[in-house]
Amino acid sequence: IPDTVVEIDYNAFCSCQNLTDVIIRTGQNIDISSGVFSYCPELANVKLSDNTKHIEGMAFSNCPKLESIVIPEGITVIKSSCFESSGLKVIDLPQSLTTVEDYAFDDCNQLAEVKFHGTRTEMENLNIGLYNEALIVAEWELVGSKKLLKFNNKICGQENDKPIKSWNKNPVFAAKRSYLKIEKGDIKKWLMK
């Protein structure tokens, strides 16, 4: 997508059966509207411009071959159903992220790794909406910390030999801790209560 584009409109590439790669090269601020790349069964590689300012809902939903993506710094919200039913295995989230809306990662059953480019406090303060259990139970890595931290459903991590005590502040991360007490097959039912 060339430098002259500042917005990709609603459903612009929706259901493009043979679309495999998207590279957004613009040097200008760009908005990606709702459903732009949804239902593209062959879409496997996406490179977003660092100037991407908004990614609307369902932008990459139902893209089963999309296994990884880097969300650029400056994005503050991942909108509802943005990656729903995608094939994501790894996602890079920016330090600027504050909110993940409901269903953003619903049915992303292969999501295993989240790389967060912020601090532990910023991670704990993320507002993560309902039906994002794939995001919650994935392994989280704090990329920007001095000491590599990993959080998943088995460990809570440590920084400077001090245990992380504030998981209960954010109900999502409190749910991660409680997840240890239930079987993996029950996670969907348990989080929907």
C-alpha atoms as an extended CHARMM CRD file, in Angstrom:
* protein
*
       193  EXT
         1         1  ILE       CA              0.0000000000        0.0000000000        0.0000000000  PROA      1               0.0000000000
         2         2  PRO       CA              1.6960000000        3.2110000000       -1.1800000000  PROA      2               0.0000000000
         3         3  ASP       CA              2.7640000000        6.3220000000        0.7140000000  PROA      3               0.0000000000
         4         4  THR       CA             -0.1650000000        8.3930000000       -0.5130000000  PROA      4               0.0000000000
         5         5  VAL       CA             -2.8180000000        6.3530000000        1.3480000000  PROA      5               0.0000000000
         6         6  VAL       CA             -4.0430000000        7.8210000000        4.6690000000  PROA      6               0.0000000000
         7         7  GLU       CA             -7.0450000000        5.5480000000        5.2660000000  PROA      7               0.0000000000
         8         8  ILE       CA             -8.0240000000        2.0550000000        4.2230000000  PROA      8               0.0000000000
         9         9  ASP       CA            -11.8070000000        2.1070000000        4.1970000000  PROA      9               0.0000000000
        10        10  TYR       CA            -14.3780000000       -0.3060000000        5.5890000000  PROA      10              0.0000000000
        11        11  ASN       CA            -14.0790000000       -3.8760000000        4.1940000000  PROA      11              0.0000000000
        12        12  ALA       CA            -11.6760000000       -2.7090000000        1.4480000000  PROA      12              0.0000000000
        13        13  PHE       CA             -9.9610000000       -6.1090000000        1.1210000000  PROA      13              0.0000000000
        14        14  CYS       CA            -12.5590000000       -8.2410000000        2.8930000000  PROA      14              0.0000000000
        15        15  SER       CA            -12.7890000000      -11.8050000000        1.5600000000  PROA      15              0.0000000000
        16        16  CYS       CA             -9.8780000000      -11.4780000000       -0.8660000000  PROA      16              0.0000000000
        17        17  GLN       CA             -9.2970000000      -15.1820000000       -1.3730000000  PROA      17              0.0000000000
        18        18  ASN       CA             -5.7430000000      -14.9130000000       -2.7630000000  PROA      18              0.0000000000
        19        19  LEU       CA             -4.3240000000      -12.0610000000       -0.6650000000  PROA      19              0.0000000000
        20        20  THR       CA             -1.2190000000      -13.4140000000        1.1100000000  PROA      20              0.0000000000
        21        21  ASP       CA              0.8940000000      -10.3780000000        2.0830000000  PROA      21              0.0000000000
        22        22  VAL       CA              0.1620000000       -6.8060000000        3.1380000000  PROA      22              0.0000000000
        23        23  ILE       CA              2.8500000000       -4.1590000000        3.5720000000  PROA      23              0.0000000000
        24        24  ILE       CA              1.7100000000       -0.6850000000        4.5600000000  PROA      24              0.0000000000
        25        25  ARG       CA              4.5910000000        1.6580000000        3.7360000000  PROA      25              0.0000000000
        26        26  THR       CA              3.0550000000        5.0580000000        4.2550000000  PROA      26              0.0000000000
        27        27  GLY       CA              5.0210000000        7.7630000000        6.0300000000  PROA      27              0.0000000000
        28        28  GLN       CA              1.7620000000        9.5520000000        6.8510000000  PROA      28              0.0000000000
        29        29  ASN       CA             -0.6150000000        8.7730000000        9.7000000000  PROA      29              0.0000000000
        30        30  ILE       CA             -2.9480000000        6.0120000000        8.5600000000  PROA      30              0.0000000000
        31        31  ASP       CA             -6.2100000000        4.5350000000        9.8720000000  PROA      31              0.0000000000
        32        32  ILE       CA             -7.3120000000        0.9770000000        9.1690000000  PROA      32              0.0000000000
        33        33  SER       CA            -11.1050000000        0.8000000000        9.1590000000  PROA      33              0.0000000000
        34        34  SER       CA            -13.3650000000       -2.0040000000       10.3150000000  PROA      34              0.0000000000
        35        35  GLY       CA            -13.1980000000       -5.3490000000        8.5360000000  PROA      35              0.0000000000
        36        36  VAL       CA            -10.4900000000       -4.2320000000        6.0820000000  PROA      36              0.0000000000
        37        37  PHE       CA             -8.6470000000       -7.5720000000        5.8930000000  PROA      37              0.0000000000
        38        38  SER       CA            -11.2880000000       -9.8250000000        7.4550000000  PROA      38              0.0000000000
        39        39  TYR       CA            -12.0680000000      -13.2200000000        5.9300000000  PROA      39              0.0000000000
        40        40  CYS       CA             -8.8400000000      -13.3860000000        3.9050000000  PROA      40              0.0000000000
        41        41  PRO       CA             -8.0840000000      -17.1170000000        4.1970000000  PROA      41              0.0000000000
        42        42  GLU       CA             -4.5430000000      -16.9160000000        2.7360000000  PROA      42              0.0000000000
        43        43  LEU       CA             -3.3490000000      -13.7260000000        4.4750000000  PROA      43              0.0000000000
        44        44  ALA       CA             -0.1580000000      -14.7810000000        6.2930000000  PROA      44              0.0000000000
        45        45  ASN       CA              2.1210000000      -11.7330000000        6.4670000000  PROA      45              0.0000000000
        46        46  VAL       CA              1.2090000000       -8.2200000000        7.5950000000  PROA      46              0.0000000000
        47        47  LYS       CA              3.6610000000       -5.3670000000        8.1110000000  PROA      47              0.0000000000
        48        48  LEU       CA              1.9660000000       -2.2850000000        9.5350000000  PROA      48              0.0000000000
        49        49  SER       CA              3.4420000000        1.1780000000        9.1440000000  PROA      49              0.0000000000
        50        50  ASP       CA              4.8550000000        2.7580000000       12.2870000000  PROA      50              0.0000000000
        51        51  ASN       CA              2.4370000000        5.5860000000       11.4920000000  PROA      51              0.0000000000
        52        52  THR       CA             -0.6570000000        3.3960000000       11.9090000000  PROA      52              0.0000000000
        53        53  LYS       CA             -2.8210000000        5.3410000000       14.3620000000  PROA      53              0.0000000000
        54        54  HSD       CA             -6.0670000000        3.3250000000       14.5420000000  PROA      54              0.0000000000
        55        55  ILE       CA             -7.0050000000       -0.2710000000       13.7960000000  PROA      55              0.0000000000
        56        56  GLU       CA            -10.7630000000       -0.7050000000       13.9510000000  PROA      56              0.0000000000
        57        57  GLY       CA            -12.8110000000       -3.7690000000       14.8800000000  PROA      57              0.0000000000
        58        58  MET       CA            -12.6870000000       -6.9690000000       12.8530000000  PROA      58              0.0000000000
        59        59  ALA       CA             -9.7400000000       -5.6140000000       10.8450000000  PROA      59              0.0000000000
        60        60  PHE       CA             -7.9840000000       -9.0220000000       10.7890000000  PROA      60              0.0000000000
        61        61  SER       CA            -10.7470000000      -11.3520000000       11.9360000000  PROA      61              0.0000000000
        62        62  ASN       CA            -11.0660000000      -14.7940000000       10.3700000000  PROA      62              0.0000000000
        63        63  CYS       CA             -7.5680000000      -14.8280000000        8.8650000000  PROA      63              0.0000000000
        64        64  PRO       CA             -6.5110000000      -18.3780000000        9.8120000000  PROA      64              0.0000000000
        65        65  LYS       CA             -2.9960000000      -18.1660000000        8.2940000000  PROA      65              0.0000000000
        66        66  LEU       CA             -2.0510000000      -14.9060000000       10.0490000000  PROA      66              0.0000000000
        67        67  GLU       CA              0.3260000000      -16.2550000000       12.7160000000  PROA      67              0.0000000000
        68        68  SER       CA              2.0880000000      -13.1150000000       13.9690000000  PROA      68              0.0000000000
        69        69  ILE       CA              1.7990000000       -9.3510000000       13.8730000000  PROA      69              0.0000000000
        70        70  VAL       CA              3.5230000000       -6.3510000000       15.4330000000  PROA      70              0.0000000000
        71        71  ILE       CA              1.1400000000       -3.6380000000       16.6180000000  PROA      71              0.0000000000
        72        72  PRO       CA              2.9860000000       -0.3100000000       16.2290000000  PROA      72              0.0000000000
        73        73  GLU       CA              3.7210000000        2.1130000000       19.0620000000  PROA      73              0.0000000000
        74        74  GLY       CA              0.9970000000        4.7440000000       19.3130000000  PROA      74              0.0000000000
        75        75  ILE       CA             -1.9190000000        2.3170000000       19.1500000000  PROA      75              0.0000000000
        76        76  THR       CA             -3.8060000000        2.6240000000       22.4520000000  PROA      76              0.0000000000
        77        77  VAL       CA             -6.8070000000        0.3580000000       21.7930000000  PROA      77              0.0000000000
        78        78  ILE       CA             -7.2430000000       -3.0010000000       20.0890000000  PROA      78              0.0000000000
        79        79  LYS       CA            -10.8540000000       -2.8430000000       18.9910000000  PROA      79              0.0000000000
        80        80  SER       CA            -13.5690000000       -5.4440000000       19.3790000000  PROA      80              0.0000000000
        81        81  SER       CA            -13.1270000000       -8.6310000000       17.3220000000  PROA      81              0.0000000000
        82        82  CYS       CA             -9.9680000000       -7.2060000000       15.6970000000  PROA      82              0.0000000000
        83        83  PHE       CA             -8.2170000000      -10.6070000000       15.5500000000  PROA      83              0.0000000000
        84        84  GLU       CA            -11.1730000000      -12.8760000000       16.3170000000  PROA      84              0.0000000000
        85        85  SER       CA            -10.7530000000      -16.3830000000       14.8790000000  PROA      85              0.0000000000
        86        86  SER       CA             -7.3350000000      -15.5900000000       13.4290000000  PROA      86              0.0000000000
        87        87  GLY       CA             -4.4050000000      -18.0010000000       13.4230000000  PROA      87              0.0000000000
        88        88  LEU       CA             -2.2230000000      -15.7990000000       15.6490000000  PROA      88              0.0000000000
        89        89  LYS       CA              0.5230000000      -17.5980000000       17.5560000000  PROA      89              0.0000000000
        90        90  VAL       CA              2.6210000000      -14.5400000000       18.5170000000  PROA      90              0.0000000000
        91        91  ILE       CA              1.6890000000      -10.8880000000       18.9100000000  PROA      91              0.0000000000
        92        92  ASP       CA              3.8340000000       -7.8630000000       19.7680000000  PROA      92              0.0000000000
        93        93  LEU       CA              1.9430000000       -5.2290000000       21.7580000000  PROA      93              0.0000000000
        94        94  PRO       CA              3.2180000000       -1.6460000000       22.1450000000  PROA      94              0.0000000000
        95        95  GLN       CA              3.8690000000        0.2030000000       25.3840000000  PROA      95              0.0000000000
        96        96  SER       CA              1.1690000000        2.7050000000       24.3560000000  PROA      96              0.0000000000
        97        97  LEU       CA             -1.5750000000        0.0420000000       24.5540000000  PROA      97              0.0000000000
        98        98  THR       CA             -4.1070000000        0.6500000000       27.3380000000  PROA      98              0.0000000000
        99        99  THR       CA             -7.2180000000       -1.2730000000       26.2620000000  PROA      99              0.0000000000
       100       100  VAL       CA             -8.1330000000       -4.5420000000       24.5770000000  PROA      100             0.0000000000
       101       101  GLU       CA            -11.8480000000       -4.5050000000       23.8290000000  PROA      101             0.0000000000
       102       102  ASP       CA            -14.2620000000       -7.4460000000       24.1470000000  PROA      102             0.0000000000
       103       103  TYR       CA            -13.7690000000      -10.3180000000       21.6720000000  PROA      103             0.0000000000
       104       104  ALA       CA            -10.5360000000       -8.8300000000       20.2520000000  PROA      104             0.0000000000
       105       105  PHE       CA             -8.8000000000      -12.2280000000       20.5700000000  PROA      105             0.0000000000
       106       106  ASP       CA            -11.8550000000      -14.4730000000       20.8350000000  PROA      106             0.0000000000
       107       107  ASP       CA            -11.3000000000      -17.9180000000       19.3370000000  PROA      107             0.0000000000
       108       108  CYS       CA             -7.5490000000      -17.3550000000       18.8490000000  PROA      108             0.0000000000
       109       109  ASN       CA             -6.8280000000      -20.8460000000       20.1250000000  PROA      109             0.0000000000
       110       110  GLN       CA             -3.2320000000      -20.9550000000       18.8330000000  PROA      110             0.0000000000
       111       111  LEU       CA             -2.0800000000      -17.7460000000       20.5600000000  PROA      111             0.0000000000
       112       112  ALA       CA              0.8640000000      -18.8190000000       22.7060000000  PROA      112             0.0000000000
       113       113  GLU       CA              3.1070000000      -15.7680000000       23.1200000000  PROA      113             0.0000000000
       114       114  VAL       CA              2.5090000000      -12.0850000000       23.8430000000  PROA      114             0.0000000000
       115       115  LYS       CA              5.4820000000       -9.7180000000       23.6790000000  PROA      115             0.0000000000
       116       116  PHE       CA              4.6490000000       -6.5340000000       25.5790000000  PROA      116             0.0000000000
       117       117  HSD       CA              6.9510000000       -3.5470000000       25.0740000000  PROA      117             0.0000000000
       118       118  GLY       CA              6.1240000000       -1.8880000000       28.3830000000  PROA      118             0.0000000000
       119       119  THR       CA              6.6670000000       -2.2210000000       32.0910000000  PROA      119             0.0000000000
       120       120  ARG       CA              5.1830000000       -4.6660000000       34.5170000000  PROA      120             0.0000000000
       121       121  THR       CA              2.9720000000       -1.9060000000       35.9330000000  PROA      121             0.0000000000
       122       122  GLU       CA              1.7150000000       -0.9710000000       32.4670000000  PROA      122             0.0000000000
       123       123  MET       CA              0.9570000000       -4.6260000000       31.7740000000  PROA      123             0.0000000000
       124       124  GLU       CA             -0.9430000000       -4.9980000000       35.0370000000  PROA      124             0.0000000000
       125       125  ASN       CA             -2.9720000000       -1.8590000000       34.2820000000  PROA      125             0.0000000000
       126       126  LEU       CA             -4.1560000000       -3.0100000000       30.8500000000  PROA      126             0.0000000000
       127       127  ASN       CA             -7.9380000000       -3.0320000000       30.5290000000  PROA      127             0.0000000000
       128       128  ILE       CA             -8.7070000000       -6.3530000000       28.8700000000  PROA      128             0.0000000000
       129       129  GLY       CA            -12.3310000000       -6.9250000000       27.9230000000  PROA      129             0.0000000000
       130       130  LEU       CA            -14.4310000000      -10.0690000000       27.9490000000  PROA      130             0.0000000000
       131       131  TYR       CA            -13.8850000000      -13.1340000000       25.7730000000  PROA      131             0.0000000000
       132       132  ASN       CA            -10.1410000000      -12.6610000000       25.4170000000  PROA      132             0.0000000000
       133       133  GLU       CA             -9.1250000000      -15.8480000000       27.2370000000  PROA      133             0.0000000000
       134       134  ALA       CA             -6.5500000000      -16.7330000000       24.5620000000  PROA      134             0.0000000000
       135       135  LEU       CA             -4.7000000000      -13.5200000000       25.3740000000  PROA      135             0.0000000000
       136       136  ILE       CA             -4.9930000000      -14.1090000000       29.1070000000  PROA      136             0.0000000000
       137       137  VAL       CA             -3.5700000000      -17.6280000000       29.1430000000  PROA      137             0.0000000000
       138       138  ALA       CA             -0.7640000000      -16.9960000000       26.6370000000  PROA      138             0.0000000000
       139       139  GLU       CA              2.7960000000      -16.5730000000       27.8770000000  PROA      139             0.0000000000
       140       140  TRP       CA              3.6140000000      -12.8740000000       28.3400000000  PROA      140             0.0000000000
       141       141  GLU       CA              7.1090000000      -11.5110000000       27.8670000000  PROA      141             0.0000000000
       142       142  LEU       CA              8.0840000000       -8.0090000000       28.9840000000  PROA      142             0.0000000000
       143       143  VAL       CA             10.4370000000       -7.0020000000       26.2040000000  PROA      143             0.0000000000
       144       144  GLY       CA             11.5080000000       -3.6330000000       27.6020000000  PROA      144             0.0000000000
       145       145  SER       CA             12.4420000000       -4.7060000000       31.1200000000  PROA      145             0.0000000000
       146       146  LYS       CA             16.0570000000       -4.8810000000       32.2800000000  PROA      146             0.0000000000
       147       147  LYS       CA             15.5250000000       -8.4470000000       33.3730000000  PROA      147             0.0000000000
       148       148  LEU       CA             13.5460000000      -10.7050000000       31.0480000000  PROA      148             0.0000000000
       149       149  LEU       CA             10.2110000000      -11.4910000000       32.6400000000  PROA      149             0.0000000000
       150       150  LYS       CA              7.8240000000      -14.1560000000       31.4890000000  PROA      150             0.0000000000
       151       151  PHE       CA              4.3160000000      -14.6630000000       32.7810000000  PROA      151             0.0000000000
       152       152  ASN       CA              2.0960000000      -17.5810000000       31.9350000000  PROA      152             0.0000000000
       153       153  ASN       CA             -0.3910000000      -19.9560000000       33.4700000000  PROA      153             0.0000000000
       154       154  LYS       CA              2.4080000000      -21.7710000000       35.3100000000  PROA      154             0.0000000000
       155       155  ILE       CA              4.5750000000      -18.9550000000       36.7240000000  PROA      155             0.0000000000
       156       156  CYS       CA              3.9700000000      -15.4000000000       37.8550000000  PROA      156             0.0000000000
       157       157  GLY       CA              7.5470000000      -14.2060000000       37.3610000000  PROA      157             0.0000000000
       158       158  GLN       CA              9.9070000000      -12.1560000000       39.4780000000  PROA      158             0.0000000000
       159       159  GLU       CA             11.7320000000       -8.8810000000       39.0830000000  PROA      159             0.0000000000
       160       160  ASN       CA             14.7710000000       -8.0820000000       41.2150000000  PROA      160             0.0000000000
       161       161  ASP       CA             13.9870000000      -11.1870000000       43.2670000000  PROA      161             0.0000000000
       162       162  LYS       CA             10.6930000000       -9.6700000000       44.4750000000  PROA      162             0.0000000000
       163       163  PRO       CA              7.5680000000      -11.6900000000       43.7270000000  PROA      163             0.0000000000
       164       164  ILE       CA              4.9210000000       -9.9200000000       41.7030000000  PROA      164             0.0000000000
       165       165  LYS       CA              2.2150000000       -9.0310000000       44.2040000000  PROA      165             0.0000000000
       166       166  SER       CA             -0.1760000000       -6.8780000000       42.2020000000  PROA      166             0.0000000000
       167       167  TRP       CA             -1.8210000000       -9.4640000000       39.9520000000  PROA      167             0.0000000000
       168       168  ASN       CA             -5.0580000000       -9.0400000000       41.9020000000  PROA      168             0.0000000000
       169       169  LYS       CA             -5.3230000000       -5.3520000000       40.9170000000  PROA      169             0.0000000000
       170       170  ASN       CA             -6.3730000000       -6.2900000000       37.4110000000  PROA      170             0.0000000000
       171       171  PRO       CA             -9.1400000000       -8.9120000000       37.2890000000  PROA      171             0.0000000000
       172       172  VAL       CA             -7.6880000000      -10.3350000000       34.0820000000  PROA      172             0.0000000000
       173       173  PHE       CA             -4.3700000000      -11.1870000000       35.7000000000  PROA      173             0.0000000000
       174       174  ALA       CA             -6.1490000000      -12.3430000000       38.8440000000  PROA      174             0.0000000000
       175       175  ALA       CA             -8.0040000000      -14.7200000000       36.5350000000  PROA      175             0.0000000000
       176       176  LYS       CA             -4.6440000000      -15.9390000000       35.1670000000  PROA      176             0.0000000000
       177       177  ARG       CA             -3.6150000000      -16.9370000000       38.6730000000  PROA      177             0.0000000000
       178       178  SER       CA             -6.9370000000      -18.6490000000       39.3220000000  PROA      178             0.0000000000
       179       179  TYR       CA             -6.5280000000      -20.4800000000       36.0170000000  PROA      179             0.0000000000
       180       180  LEU       CA             -3.9980000000      -22.7390000000       37.7450000000  PROA      180             0.0000000000
       181       181  LYS       CA             -6.8790000000      -24.2910000000       39.6380000000  PROA      181             0.0000000000
       182       182  ILE       CA             -8.9500000000      -25.3710000000       36.6400000000  PROA      182             0.0000000000
       183       183  GLU       CA             -8.4740000000      -27.6300000000       33.6630000000  PROA      183             0.0000000000
       184       184  LYS       CA             -7.5980000000      -26.0340000000       30.3130000000  PROA      184             0.0000000000
       185       185  GLY       CA            -10.7990000000      -27.3130000000       28.6670000000  PROA      185             0.0000000000
       186       186  ASP       CA            -12.8730000000      -25.4700000000       31.2400000000  PROA      186             0.0000000000
       187       187  ILE       CA            -11.3130000000      -22.0450000000       30.7120000000  PROA      187             0.0000000000
       188       188  LYS       CA            -13.9110000000      -20.8130000000       28.2130000000  PROA      188             0.0000000000
       189       189  LYS       CA            -16.8610000000      -21.8190000000       30.3990000000  PROA      189             0.0000000000
       190       190  TRP       CA            -15.1860000000      -20.4330000000       33.5220000000  PROA      190             0.0000000000
       191       191  LEU       CA            -14.3930000000      -17.0090000000       32.0300000000  PROA      191             0.0000000000
       192       192  MET       CA            -17.8880000000      -16.6360000000       30.5890000000  PROA      192             0.0000000000
       193       193  LYS       CA            -19.5110000000      -16.9000000000       34.0310000000  PROA      193             0.0000000000
